[in-house]
Amino acid sequence: MKKSISELNSIVYQVRRDIVRMVHACQSGHPGGSLGCTELLVALYFEVMNRKTDFDLDGKREDLFFLSNGHISPVFYSILARAGYFDVSELATFRKLGSRLQGHPTTHDGLPGVRIASGSLGQGLSVAIGAAQAKKLNNDDKIIYVLMGDGELQEGQIWEAAMYAPHNKVDNLIAIIDYNGAQIDGATKDVLSLGDLRAKWLAFGWQVVEIQSGNDITAILAGFTQAKMQLNHGVPVVILLHSEMGNGVNFMMGSHKWHGVAPNDEQLTAALEQNQQTLGDY
């Protein structure tokens, strides 16, 4: 059943609450990028993807999502729980010893919704391409999605994969770049400039869709519609998502500081006051 923009935004508010509460509880984790990708993943899981909730690793006859920048696990776990893959109460175990919800997603504990261990950056696009080619071999017409951070694009394996996909006509793939311009050490332009990303991906033979308002559900849905229209034409598609690190919590926005810092008690209270409870806290 399709959800309205209002319903999707209600999920966004709850996921933001989950993120800051999870990271605060263990005083560890990555809230900034998680908050910046909340609208994207809500749109993807609750509106865009053709997915099954009875999870299996084969993923036949459904769209698949791979998280490459695994450090934003707080938003990923919240989305999976809110989408019905496992009980939301398990979010309370985030980063605890023996938990299935480790700081970076793993596969050995069989957490529903997690398809690859990620967090060692630069590998997700390669995995997604392999999955996309498997779909083609199996005559499965569903779509592969993969999310990467813009700082992650400083990894060389990304660009090997970027060459491979168009050469092999992997045209059932939508890659998404969280283009927030920030990483743990500062601005990406200062750490290692990415240059003109649109021109780079075009030069590598990809179709490029740019979403300027990357924290707006309506703009994100329009961007996905545009991206899907360009599939099955012999080349893959990449979305450049202009997002804001820490979006939805005013004191976390505009700074790379919150890439990997947990809020204290006072900051948690302030963050929760800005995001009303809509679906019930875990």
Summary of the structure (lengths in Angstrom):
residues: 282
radius of gyration: 17.6
end to end distance: 24.3
largest distance: 53.3
contacts: 961
relative contact order: 0.18
helix: 46%
strand: 11%
